[in-house]
Structures are given as C-alpha cells and as structure tokens.
Amino acid sequence: MSTRQVRPHGVGVRGSTLSRSSLLFEGPFGRMFRALPPADFGADDAASVAALTKLGQAMIADPDPIKDGEDDEESGLPAAYTYFGQFIDHDLTFDPASSLQRQNDPDALQDYRTPKFDLDNVYGRGPDDQPYLYEDGRSFILGLDLTGAAANPRARDLPRSQPKTTNARERAIIGDPRNDENVIISQFQGLMHRFHNKLAADSPGASFADVQREVRFHYQWAVLHDFLPAIVSADVLHDILPTSMGAGLFEPNLKFYKPRNETFMPLEFSAAAYRFGHSMVRPGYRLSETIPPLAIFETNPNKALTGFRKFPSNWAIDWNLFMDLEPRDAANTTRTQLAYKIDTSLVNPLGHLPHEIGFDPSILASRNLLRGWRMRLPSGQVIAESMGLAPMRDKDILIGKFTGKPEDIKGSIDTIDPAFKENCPLWTYVLAETVEVMVPIETTKGTKSVKTRKLGPVGGRIVAETIVGLLVHDSQSYLSQNPRWRPSKGKKGRFGLRELMQTALQG
C-alpha cells in the first residue's frame, strides 16, 4: 500500500456539511473512489505541473508520415470505433467550466450533457423546441450532397449556417456543435441522422417519440453488445456481466459504480479512463479512393480533417475504409483502416493541437494529465489496490508505442520523473495496463484471428461499470423499459456498430 503524503489543497466546496470526499454526497459529476487520497506529483503545484508536462511530452510520438498500408501501431479494431467512442463521449459529458489552470471542485461542476445514453447530442431539445433541426417534425433535415465515395451514394453533409461575412465559418446546425470538430465525427453525426430517418421511413405511422425510442434502444444495444466487448478485456466484462446478455434479464456485478440517488458521471471515467481513445487516433486517414489521405491537423485546410467548417463536397467518406461493412478482404487489396493500439503513445499531431481545439498546453497528453490532477484523482496503483488487485510494478508501466520493438519504448514510468515512482497518473496507468488478445474477424476466406489490445482490470472496470451502470440506472433505457427488447435492424442475430452503419447508409 502506498504511503505517500497527500498535500492539502485549499479548495472551497459546495455545501457546508458534506465535503466532496463524503460518501454521502452526489452531484452531476461524482467519484467511484471517494475515500481514496488524490495523487500529487511534487512538493508544490509547480512541481506537479512540471512532472505531468514532462510525462505528457514523453507520451507524444515522434513525427511520423501518414501510413496508407500495414502499420506496426495498428490494432485489430476498425477505425470507426475510435470515432464512435468520441461520439459516445459527447453524448454523455460536456464540461465547459473546469480549468487546467486551477484546482476544481468536481461536486460543483455541471454536466451540460445528461449522463445517459439518450442521444441528446443528436436530438438536441427535440422538434418542439428546435424545429429548425427537423423536417415535418419527424425526420432530420440533412445538408448538401457529398460525393467521392461510390459506396456511399446518398452521403450528405450536416446542415450549416449561412454567415453574412466572407471569412466566417459555416458551422453545423446540430444538437452538439462538438460533433463537427473534425470531418470524421461530422460525417458520423450525419450517419446517426440518416439512421433515425431510415427508421422513421420504415415506420410511417410512428410518432417522433416512438422513432426516437427505437433509435436510442438500437444505439444502447450497440454500445453494450459491441463497443464494450471491442474495447474491454473479456475477463473484466464476464465478471461484470456474469450471465448472458442475450438471454434477456441480467443482473450486473457492479462493485464500484453505485449511485445512491441520481446517476452521476464518475471523474475516474470522464477525466481519465475513458480518454483511452486518444491513443487510438491515427495521424491521418483516407476518406475514399478518390482523394489522397488527409492529416488530422494541417495548416492547409484543404489537406486537413479539421472541422467546424464546410469541407469540400467531394470528401464523402467511404465507410468501408473505416469499418468491416463486409467481410475483410483477406488479400488486403481493399483495406480497412484500423485504429491504433491502446497504449501509452499518442501520435505526434496530438502534441500540437490547433488553437481552436486546445492550447496552454497544446499537448493533448499533458492536458489529460493535468485535468486528472486538477480533479484530484488517485493514482492508478492506489485504485488497483482498492479493487483488490496487485498494482503494476513501475518497470512494467512502459511509456511509448506497444509495437514489440524495444526502440519504440521511451522508458518506464519511474524513469520519466521520480515523482511517478509507485505513483502513476490514472490515465497513464489505464493505457499501460492494456492487454493483448486475439479476436476473430470475418474475412473473404473465412474467420481469421488478429491481435488487438483491450482495456485491462483497472481501466476496463472503470469504463465498463460506468457504461453498464448508466444504462441499468436509467429509467428510460431499454434495460429498464423492456429488457427483452431486441433490435429490429439486426442481421443474423447481431446488431452492433457495423449494422447501425449499414442501416444508416440506406437512409
């Protein structure tokens, strides 16, 4: 057990009778591990900031060209899961008030998204309150046609503003403006609109509320039955969900996510564990076979996937390049782009965020680390111990790319800075403890096994318990409303991200 001294921080809290570490207090944001001491990384704030900034810099990879072929950094997971994960994040959380420059009172923070899988980032406040998002009160208004992807002939942009000034950007008119922050998430938002429209068209007599309910249930099913198994190791999931989810009713084994009243968003999830997706981002992507790969960030907007703007009309995404919509080509001639491995390395462009996305610091890894510290999160080792697990040893917490090549590892956590000895920031710990597993994929020559990395016992537990717990405790989720409900758009008894996208492409 760690015996590190915890340095007090003079931060006011909301309420005079309950402290933010109280086991009785709950707010929009909360904690799974309220009784655990927060981690510090130096004798004072300046020392902690310096150590975390140094670690953040070490977690950024050296510059690397956009790869359009096999890549040692790839996982076995299609790249669409990276952006589905981002979409889920935007559905659950939005915190514009916290700061990287000061200590934050989590109990006083307001989550401007409901901590529910209700797609408020898609539906906004609904057709009665935001009629400009909808057509005839039932379906979404879509934007202009997009071309360039033969496999996506019905591609449409999001509806956009028409600014009066020449230099103003044409912003997307959608339920959550963050879902226009890059070209890929923007077009995925469009897919969700089309998925709704397809279900509305298939049920012409159904009300908007009925269609919305079916869309939400399909989405929740995909999150629970596809996204979670894709990113969390089977051992962790089987412990949380010991009975078959396909058999109807089930009682999850939630050891740490236990809301007493309203559901809350755990800071261990939102400020650390769920940020695993940042390590899955590639330096660039090919949108279709008609244009060359584009960088995630680039000063020339015609070569970048940056968002909050109208992009060229021939940038329609061929989603076959992001998802195995059909069995994966065994000959590798038409290649699905794969997410990068979940590890302790982020691609170099994420160390140089554009000003409109993040600055001071502009290094995404440092921003994540500072946010976790400002939110007073415990270390990964302390949380592991509280879970009854043996913490990872410092020499096993490696910083770098998990390619199997020694030259891709920059060192163990304690060699980056002595402040991290037996005291690893939770986010880094979650990335370091991922496990390599073999997963089956369908190919044109039958089922094949490929290697991928999934969240381990600490990170997987935090992520899975939060997601399952939010669904179980939501009175409007399919698990509460109708636990024997089954997707109408499933194929061969399966519905996941692939089937959601296939259905949307018909809309």
C-alpha positions in Angstrom: 0.0 0.0 0.0 1.3 3.4 -0.9 2.3 5.6 2.0 2.8 8.9 0.0 1.9 12.0 1.9 -1.0 13.9 0.4 -0.6 17.6 0.2 -3.7 19.5 1.1 -5.3 21.9 -1.3 -7.4 24.8 -0.2 -10.4 24.5 -2.5 -13.8 25.6 -1.4 -16.6 23.1 -1.8 -20.3 23.4 -2.4 -22.2 22.8 0.8 -21.1 23.3 4.3 -22.0 19.9 5.8 -20.7 17.5 3.2 -17.2 17.5 1.8 -16.5 16.4 -1.8 -14.9 13.2 -0.4 -18.0 12.4 1.6 -19.5 9.0 0.9 -23.0 10.6 1.1 -22.5 13.4 -1.4 -23.5 13.0 -5.1 -23.6 15.6 -7.8 -23.7 15.7 -11.7 -20.0 14.6 -11.5 -19.0 12.2 -8.8 -16.4 9.6 -7.8 -16.2 5.9 -7.7 -13.5 6.0 -5.1 -14.3 8.9 -2.8 -12.4 7.6 0.1 -9.0 7.3 -1.7 -6.4 10.1 -1.4 -5.6 12.2 -4.5 -2.3 11.8 -6.2 0.3 14.7 -6.2 3.5 14.7 -8.2 5.7 17.1 -6.4 6.3 19.2 -3.3 4.0 22.0 -4.6 1.7 22.8 -7.6 4.6 24.0 -9.8 6.5 20.7 -9.3 3.4 18.7 -10.1 2.7 20.7 -13.3 6.3 20.3 -14.4 6.3 16.5 -13.8 3.0 16.0 -15.6 4.0 18.2 -18.5 7.2 16.2 -18.9 5.3 12.9 -18.9 2.8 14.3 -21.4 5.7 15.2 -23.7 7.1 11.7 -23.4 3.7 10.2 -24.4 3.7 12.0 -27.7 5.3 10.0 -30.5 7.9 11.4 -32.9 6.7 12.8 -36.2 5.5 10.0 -38.5 4.1 10.2 -42.0 0.5 9.2 -42.7 0.6 5.5 -43.4 -1.7 4.0 -46.1 -0.8 0.4 -45.6 0.2 -2.1 -42.8 1.4 -0.4 -39.7 3.0 -1.8 -36.5 1.0 0.6 -34.4 -2.4 -0.7 -35.6 -4.7 -2.8 -33.5 -7.2 -5.2 -35.0 -10.1 -2.8 -34.5 -11.6 -0.8 -37.4 -11.0 2.9 -37.1 -14.7 3.6 -36.9 -14.7 2.6 -33.2 -12.3 5.5 -32.4 -15.0 8.0 -33.6 -17.9 6.0 -32.2 -16.1 6.3 -28.9 -15.8 10.1 -29.4 -19.5 10.3 -30.3 -20.4 8.4 -27.1 -18.3 10.8 -25.0 -20.1 13.7 -26.5 -23.4 12.1 -25.7 -22.5 11.6 -22.0 -20.4 14.6 -21.0 -19.8 18.3 -21.6 -17.9 20.3 -19.0 -17.1 23.8 -20.2 -16.5 25.2 -16.7 -13.4 23.3 -15.3 -10.0 24.6 -15.8 -6.5 23.2 -16.3 -5.0 26.3 -14.5 -6.6 25.8 -11.1 -7.9 23.0 -8.8 -11.5 22.2 -9.5 -14.4 21.3 -7.2 -15.9 18.3 -9.0 -19.1 18.4 -6.9 -19.8 22.0 -8.1 -19.3 21.1 -11.8 -22.3 20.9 -14.0 -22.5 18.2 -16.7 -24.1 20.0 -19.6 -25.0 16.6 -21.1 -27.3 14.2 -19.4 -25.2 11.2 -18.1 -27.5 8.9 -20.1 -27.3 7.2 -23.5 -30.2 9.3 -24.8 -28.5 10.9 -27.8 -29.1 14.4 -26.7 -26.1 15.3 -28.8 -28.2 14.3 -31.8 -31.7 15.3 -30.9 -30.9 18.5 -29.0 -34.1 19.6 -27.3 -36.4 17.9 -29.8 -38.6 19.1 -32.6 -40.9 21.2 -30.4 -38.0 23.3 -29.1 -35.6 23.2 -32.0 -37.8 22.8 -35.1 -35.0 24.0 -37.4 -33.3 20.7 -37.0 -36.2 18.7 -38.3 -38.4 18.1 -41.3 -42.1 17.6 -40.8 -41.4 17.1 -37.1 -40.3 13.5 -37.6 -37.0 13.4 -39.6 -33.8 15.3 -39.6 -33.0 17.9 -42.2 -29.8 16.9 -44.0 -27.2 19.1 -45.6 -25.9 19.3 -49.1 -24.9 16.3 -51.2 -21.4 14.9 -50.7 -19.6 13.0 -53.5 -16.4 10.9 -54.0 -17.5 7.6 -52.3 -19.2 5.2 -54.7 -20.2 3.0 -51.7 -21.9 6.0 -50.1 -24.0 7.5 -52.9 -26.5 9.1 -50.5 -23.9 10.9 -48.5 -24.9 14.3 -47.2 -23.2 17.0 -45.1 -24.8 18.4 -42.0 -27.0 21.4 -42.4 -24.8 24.5 -41.9 -25.2 28.2 -41.1 -25.0 30.8 -43.8 -22.8 33.5 -42.3 -23.1 37.0 -43.7 -19.4 37.8 -43.5 -16.9 36.3 -46.0 -14.4 34.9 -43.6 -16.9 33.3 -41.1 -17.2 29.6 -41.0 -20.3 27.7 -42.0 -21.0 25.9 -38.7 -23.1 22.7 -38.4 -26.6 23.2 -37.1 -26.8 20.1 -34.9 -27.6 19.1 -31.3 -24.0 19.3 -30.1 -21.5 21.5 -32.0 -18.6 19.3 -30.9 -19.8 16.7 -33.3 -18.5 18.9 -36.1 -14.9 19.2 -34.7 -13.4 17.0 -37.4 -14.6 15.7 -40.7 -15.0 12.1 -39.5 -17.1 12.8 -36.4 -19.1 15.3 -38.5 -20.0 12.6 -41.1 -20.7 10.1 -38.3 -23.2 12.6 -36.9 -24.7 12.6 -40.3 -24.9 8.8 -40.3 -26.9 9.0 -37.0 -29.3 11.5 -38.6 -29.7 9.1 -41.5 -30.2 6.1 -39.2 -33.1 8.0 -37.5 -34.5 8.9 -40.9 -34.3 5.3 -42.1 -36.3 4.1 -39.1 -38.8 6.9 -39.5 -39.3 6.0 -43.2 -39.7 2.3 -42.3 -42.5 3.2 -39.8 -44.5 6.0 -41.4 -47.3 5.7 -38.8 -44.9 6.0 -35.8 -44.7 9.3 -33.9 -41.4 11.1 -33.5 -41.2 9.9 -29.9 -41.6 6.3 -31.0 -38.9 6.5 -33.6 -36.6 8.3 -31.2 -37.1 5.5 -28.7 -36.2 2.8 -31.3 -33.1 4.7 -32.3 -32.0 5.1 -28.7 -32.6 1.4 -28.0 -30.6 0.3 -31.0 -27.8 2.7 -30.1 -27.7 1.5 -26.5 -27.6 -2.1 -27.7 -24.7 -1.4 -29.9 -22.8 0.3 -27.1 -23.4 -2.6 -24.7 -23.1 -5.6 -27.0 -20.5 -4.4 -29.5 -18.5 -1.3 -28.3 -17.8 -2.6 -24.8 -16.6 -6.1 -25.9 -14.5 -4.4 -28.5 -12.5 -2.3 -26.0 -12.7 -4.1 -22.7 -11.0 -7.5 -22.0 -13.3 -10.4 -21.7 -12.2 -11.3 -18.2 -13.4 -7.9 -16.9 -16.7 -8.0 -18.8 -17.5 -11.5 -17.7 -17.1 -10.5 -14.1 -19.4 -7.5 -14.5 -21.9 -9.3 -16.7 -21.7 -12.9 -15.4 -24.9 -14.0 -17.2 -25.6 -14.0 -20.9 -26.8 -10.6 -22.1 -28.5 -12.3 -24.9 -30.8 -14.3 -22.6 -32.9 -11.4 -21.5 -32.8 -10.2 -17.9 -29.4 -10.0 -16.2 -28.1 -8.5 -13.0 -24.7 -6.9 -13.5 -22.0 -7.2 -10.8 -21.3 -3.5 -10.2 -18.7 -3.3 -7.4 -17.8 0.4 -7.6 -20.4 2.3 -9.6 -23.2 2.5 -7.1 -25.3 5.8 -7.3 -27.5 6.3 -4.3 -29.9 8.7 -5.9 -29.4 10.1 -9.4 -26.9 8.7 -11.8 -23.6 10.6 -11.9 -20.6 10.8 -14.2 -17.5 9.4 -12.4 -14.5 11.6 -12.7 -12.3 8.4 -12.9 -14.2 7.7 -16.1 -14.5 11.1 -17.7 -11.2 12.6 -16.7 -9.0 9.5 -17.1 -10.1 6.0 -18.1 -12.4 6.9 -21.0 -9.7 9.0 -22.5 -8.1 5.8 -23.8 -9.5 6.7 -27.2 -6.9 9.4 -27.7 -4.2 6.7 -28.2 -6.3 5.1 -31.0 -6.2 8.1 -33.3 -4.1 7.8 -36.4 -2.1 10.7 -37.8 -4.3 10.8 -40.9 -7.0 8.9 -42.8 -8.1 8.1 -46.3 -11.7 9.2 -46.7 -12.2 7.4 -50.1 -10.3 6.0 -53.0 -10.7 9.3 -54.9 -8.6 11.6 -52.8 -5.2 11.1 -51.0 -5.0 10.5 -47.2 -5.6 13.6 -45.1 -3.8 14.7 -41.9 -5.8 15.1 -38.7 -4.2 18.6 -38.4 -2.6 20.6 -41.1 -2.2 24.3 -41.7 -3.7 24.0 -45.2 -7.4 23.3 -44.6 -7.7 21.5 -48.0 -5.3 18.8 -46.7 -6.7 18.5 -43.1 -9.6 16.8 -41.4 -10.2 19.7 -39.1 -13.8 20.7 -38.5 -16.1 23.5 -37.5 -16.4 24.4 -41.2 -17.8 23.4 -44.5 -15.4 21.0 -46.2 -15.0 20.1 -49.9 -18.1 18.5 -51.3 -16.1 15.5 -52.8 -15.0 14.4 -49.3 -17.8 11.9 -48.7 -16.5 9.1 -46.6 -16.4 5.5 -47.9 -17.2 3.8 -44.6 -15.8 0.5 -45.9 -12.4 2.1 -45.2 -13.3 2.6 -41.6 -15.5 -0.4 -40.8 -15.7 -4.0 -41.9 -19.1 -3.5 -43.5 -18.4 -6.6 -45.5 -16.0 -9.5 -44.6 -12.5 -8.1 -44.5 -10.5 -8.6 -47.7 -8.1 -11.5 -47.0 -5.9 -10.4 -49.9 -5.6 -6.9 -48.3 -6.3 -5.1 -51.6 -9.2 -3.1 -50.3 -8.1 -2.4 -46.8 -10.0 -1.3 -43.7 -8.1 1.4 -41.8 -7.5 0.2 -38.3 -7.4 2.1 -35.0 -4.0 2.5 -33.4 -3.3 0.3 -30.4 -4.4 1.5 -26.9 -1.0 2.2 -25.4 0.9 5.0 -23.8 1.7 6.8 -27.0 -0.3 9.4 -28.9 0.5 10.4 -32.5 2.7 13.5 -32.9 -0.1 15.8 -34.2 -1.8 15.4 -30.9 1.2 17.2 -29.3 0.4 20.3 -31.4 -3.3 20.9 -31.1 -4.8 23.7 -33.2 -5.7 26.8 -31.1 -9.5 26.3 -31.6 -9.2 22.8 -30.1 -6.8 23.3 -27.2 -3.9 25.5 -26.0 -1.9 26.2 -22.9 -0.9 23.4 -23.1 -1.4 22.4 -26.7 -0.1 18.9 -25.9 -3.1 16.6 -25.6 -1.4 14.1 -23.3 -0.3 16.9 -20.9 -3.8 18.3 -20.9 -5.3 15.0 -19.9 -2.7 14.5 -17.2 -3.2 18.0 -15.8 -7.0 17.6 -15.9 -6.8 14.4 -13.9 -4.6 16.0 -11.3 -6.7 19.1 -11.1 -9.7 16.9 -10.5 -7.8 15.3 -7.6 -7.8 11.7 -8.9 -6.0 9.0 -7.1 -3.1 7.2 -8.7 -3.5 4.1 -10.7 -1.8 2.0 -8.1 -4.0 3.2 -5.3 -7.1 2.4 -7.3 -5.8 -1.0 -8.2 -5.2 -1.8 -4.5 -8.7 -0.6 -3.6 -10.0 -3.1 -6.2 -8.1 -5.9 -4.6 -5.6 -6.1 -7.4 -1.8 -6.2 -7.3 -0.7 -2.9 -8.7 1.6 -2.9 -11.8 5.2 -2.5 -11.0 7.0 0.6 -12.2 9.2 -1.4 -14.5 6.1 -2.7 -16.3 4.5 0.7 -16.8 6.1 1.5 -20.1 5.9 4.7 -22.0 5.8 4.5 -25.8 4.4 2.5 -28.6 3.5 -1.1 -27.8 4.8 -2.5 -31.1 7.1 -5.1 -29.6 10.2 -3.2 -30.7 12.5 -2.0 -27.8 13.3 1.2 -29.7 9.7 2.3 -29.5 9.7 2.4 -25.7 11.0 5.6 -24.1 11.3 4.1 -20.6 9.4 3.0 -17.6 7.2 5.5 -15.7 9.7 6.0 -12.9 12.5 6.9 -15.3 10.4 9.7 -16.8 10.4 11.5 -13.4 11.0 10.3 -9.8 7.6 11.8 -8.8 5.9 8.8 -10.6 7.6 6.1 -8.5 4.7 3.9 -7.4 2.5 6.9 -8.2 1.4 6.7 -11.8 -1.4 9.1 -13.0 -4.6 7.1 -13.5 -4.9 7.9 -17.3 -1.4 6.7 -18.0 -1.9 3.6 -15.8 -5.0 2.7 -17.7 -3.2 2.9 -21.0 -0.2 0.9 -19.7 -2.2 -2.0 -18.4 -3.9 -2.8 -21.6 -3.8 -6.5 -22.6 -3.1 -8.0 -26.0 -5.7 -10.6 -27.1 -6.7 -12.5 -30.2 -10.0 -11.6 -31.7 -11.9 -13.3 -34.6 -12.7 -11.3 -37.7 -14.7 -12.3 -40.8 -12.7 -12.3 -44.0 -13.3 -13.3 -47.6 -11.6 -16.6 -46.8 -13.3 -17.4 -43.6 -12.7 -16.5 -39.9 -9.3 -15.3 -39.0 -7.8 -14.3 -35.7 -5.9 -11.0 -35.3 -4.1 -9.3 -32.4 -5.6 -6.3 -30.7 -5.2 -4.5 -27.3 -8.1 -4.0 -24.8 -8.5 -2.3 -21.5 -7.3 -4.2 -18.5 -8.5 -4.8 -15.0 -8.5 -1.2 -13.7 -9.3 0.8 -16.8 -11.7 -1.8 -18.2 -13.5 -2.0 -14.9 -14.0 1.8 -14.6 -15.2 2.1 -18.2 -17.5 -1.0 -18.2 -19.0 -0.3 -14.8 -19.8 3.3 -15.8 -21.4 2.4 -19.1 -23.3 -0.6 -17.7 -24.3 1.3 -14.6 -25.6 4.3 -16.5 -27.8 2.0 -18.6 -29.0 0.0 -15.7 -29.9 3.1 -13.6 -31.6 5.0 -16.5 -35.3 4.5 -16.2 -35.6 5.3 -20.0 -33.0 2.8 -21.2 -34.1 -0.4 -22.9 -32.7 -2.4 -19.9 -35.3 -0.6 -17.7 -38.1 -0.2 -20.1 -38.0 -3.6 -21.9 -35.0 -5.8 -21.1 -36.2 -8.4 -23.5 -36.3 -5.9 -26.4 -34.3 -6.9 -29.5 -33.0 -4.7 -32.4 -35.2 -4.8 -35.4 -32.3 -4.0 -37.7 -30.1 -6.8 -36.6 -28.6 -9.3 -39.1 -28.1 -12.9 -38.3 -29.0 -12.2 -34.7 -26.3 -9.5 -34.4 -26.6 -5.7 -34.1 -23.6 -3.5 -33.5 -21.8 -0.6 -34.9 -21.5 -2.3 -38.3 -25.2 -3.0 -38.6 -26.0 0.6 -37.4 -23.8 2.0 -40.1 -25.2 -0.4 -42.8 -28.8 0.7 -41.9 -27.8 4.4 -41.9 -26.3 4.1 -45.3 -29.7 3.2 -46.7 -31.2 6.3 -45.3 
